[in-house]
């Protein structure tokens, strides 16, 4: 039963912060004709992140070939490829002084490789201009094209992120074209291709799943050696999107975190406003420290 008529809990209130850093990031994104998932997906953390000079770049245009029922990104027929885009992203990373860059994209099912070549070029361009910057990519499933996945993995991102989004029972209802088992297969193959590269995935709650199903999904991810998981509250972008089934409490998010750490995740970012790239730079450091501790203790 939907709790859509409930008032938004206090812990979901976002503080607006449009300081000079925020304004500078906004101007730079516009001047380089770039897209950010922060804006396109209406992320509630945009004010905090941009004020701290961090952003998640969205490549391959701003029109998605899929119509997931939770996502605010535009759907339609994408434009042509922009092969100059990777260089502009790298320039923006340099100007922002970013030490951990996150790059995602719309789904491009119209392309044979799903845009994998542009992902690889973006990783390479960022590294060329910013050798000290780590690079995390949040990729689509490439419709199960594992050769395309290999192209991305050969570029050796520092973190390979692919979101499972929801529990098995709700997957077909919530996502468009993406499949629960294909997501697990992608994460498995990514680890096989480059065992040293940490993998990451994200779960949103409040779309009709049960508490136990969230825990089961976390277990599925760990069964495929996923290192980092993020868990956050779904917020309805517009009235056309899925209703919010219920709001989880901060205490429940803390429980998910402790359960995940007990399963062996290197890092669990769990909270009402958490999104896949939220505090990504901190997640990397935390995961590295955890893995080092495991290595020493073993």
N, C-alpha and C positions, 0 to 999 in steps of 0.2 A: 504493500500500500504506500502511495507516494506521500511524502511529507512536504510537498512543494509549497503548501500554504503556511508552513511554519516560518517564523522569522529567522533570519540568518543569525546563528549564534555569535556571541561576542568574540569568540576566538577566531572568527573568520573576517573580522573587520580589518581592512587594510589601511595603513597610514600612507597618505599621499606625500611624496617628497620630490618636488620638481626643482631641485637645486641646479647649480651651474653644470655639474657633471651630467645630470639628466638631459639638460638642454643641449649640451655639446654632443652627446651620443646621438640624440635625435637629429641634430643638424648634419652630423657626419653620415648617418645612415641614408638620409635624403640625398646628400650631395654625391654619394657613390652609387646611387640607384640600387641599394641593397634592401633585402627584406629580413626581418627578424621574426622568429616564432613568438617572441615577446608580444609583438603587436598583433600579428595575424591570428594567433590563437587566444588573444585577449587574456594573457597570463596575469594573475592577480599580483605577481611579484615584480612587475615591470618597473615600478617606481623605486623599489629597494635596489634591484639589480642595476638599473641604469644609473642610479645615484652613486653606486659603487663601481661604476665603469665596467660592468660586465653585461654581455648580451649573447644570445644564441642566434647565430646567423642561419637563415633559411635560404638554401640555394635551389637552383632549378626552377625559379619563378615563384609566383604566389598563387597559382591555380592548380589544385589537386585533381587527379583523375578519379579519386574515390570520394565517397560521401559518408564518412563515419558519423554516427548519430550523436557523438559527444563533441565533435570538433568544429571550431568556428572558421577554419581556413576555407577560402572560396573553392567551389567545385566547378569544373567545366573542362573545356578543351584548352590545354596548355599552349603557351607560345613556343617559338623556336628556342633552341639551346643558345645560351650566351656563354661562349667560351672565354670571354674576358672576365667573367664573374669571379673565378678563383683568385685572380690577381687582385681584384678590388677588395675581396674579403681579406686577403693577406695584408693589404695596405691599411685596412680599417683596424685589424688586429694590432698592427704596428703602432698606429696613431693612438689607439686606446691604451697601449701599454699592457695588453692582456698577457697573463702568464699561463692561462689555461683556456684554450679556445674551444667552444662547442659549435659544431656545424651539423645542421639537420636539413631536411628537405621536405617538399611535398612528395606525394607518391606520383611517379611518372610511368604509369603502366603503358603509355603510348610509345615508350622507348624500349628497344630490344634489351638493353642492359639496365633499364630502370634508372639511369643516371649515374651508374657506378663510376664511369670514367671521369665525370665532373667531380664526384666525391674525391677520387684519387688525386686529381689535379689540384683540388683545393688544399688537401693535406700537404702536398708537395710545395705549393706556393707559400703556404703559411710557414713551413719549415725553412724555406729558402730565405725569407725575409725576417723570420723570428725564430732563430735556432734554439732559443731557450724556452720557447712556448710549447707546452704539451697540447695535443690535439685530441679531442673526443668527437666521435661522429655518432649521430643518432640516425640510423638508416631505416628505410622501409624494407619490406621483405623481398623485394625484387621478384615477386611472384614465384619464388622458389628457384630462381636462376642462380645456381651455385657458382657458375663461372663469373657472374657479376660480383658475387660476394668475394670471390678470390681476388678480383681486381682491387677491391677496397682493402682487403687484408694484406695484400702485397705492398700497399702504400704504407702499411704499419702505423695506423693510428695508435695513440697511447691508450685509448679506451674505445671498445666497440660496444655501442649501445643500441639495443632494439627492444622496443616496448611490447610487452604482452598485453598491457592495458587492463584486462579484466579476467575474471575466472572462466574456466572452460564452459560452464553452463550458459553464461551470458555472452560469450564471445561473438557468435554469429549475429546476435541481436544488436550488439554495441558497435562492432567493427564492420567495415565494408570490404569484402574480398579477402581480408586477412584471416588466417586460420590459426587457431590455438596451437595445434601440433606443428604447423609450419614455422611458427615463431620459435618453438623449442628446438626444432631441427636446425634453424638458422644459428641459434646461439651455440648449439652443439658443434656444428661444422666450423663456425668461426674459431672456437677453441681448438679444434683439431688442426685447422690451418696455421694458426699462430698461437701455440699454447701459452706463450709468455705475455700475451696481451689480455688484460682484464676485460671481462664482459659484464654488461650491466643491463638491467631491465626495470620497468616501472609498472606499478599497479595503481589504478584509481579506484576508490571505493565510493559507494553511494549510488550504484547503478543497478541495484537489485540482487546483489550477491549476499551471501551470509558471511558472518565472521569466520566460520570454519573453512569456507571455500577460499577465503583470502589466504589463510594459513596453508591450505593445500596447494594453492598456486605458488606460494613461496617455496614449498617443498619441491614442486616440479622444477622450479628454476635452479634450486640447489642440486637437484639430481643431474643437471647438465652443467654443473660447476660454475654457474654464474657467480661473480664475485660481489657485485654491488646491486642492491635493490632499493628503489624509492617508492614510497607509498603516500598518496595524498587524496584529499577529498575532491570528488567531482563537483564542479560548479556549472550549472546550466548556462551556456553562452547566450542563447536566445530561446524564445518560447517554442521554436521549431525543433529544438534539440531534446534529447532525453530528459525526462523529469528527474529530479533528485529523489532517490528512494528514501534516504535518511542521512542525517549528519552524524558522523562518528565523533566521539569525544577525544580531547587530547590524551586522556588516560588510555583509551583504546589504541591510539596511535603509538603510545609508549609501549604498550603490550606487544604490538606487532614488532616494534624495534627489538625488544628483548628476545622474542621468539626467534626472529631472524638471526640475531647474533648467536643464539644458541644452536641454530642450524649450521652455522659456519660461514655465513656471509662475512666478507671483509669489512663491509660498511653497510649500514641500513639508515637511510634518511627517511624518517616517517613523521608526518605531521599534517595538520589540516591544509596548510597552504603549500605543501611540498609539491613540486613538479619535477619532471625528469632531470632538468638541468639546474635545479635550485641548489645553490651552494656547491656546484660541481667541482670547483677548485678545491674545496675543503674535503669533498668525498674522495678525491684522488689521493690526497695526502694521508687521510685516515686509513684508506684501504692499503696503501703501501706500508704504513707503519704496522698494521695488523698482520700483513703477510710476512713482514720481517720478523715479527715476534713469533709467528708460527714456525718459521724456519729455524729460529734460534732454539725454541723449545723442543723441536723435533730432533 
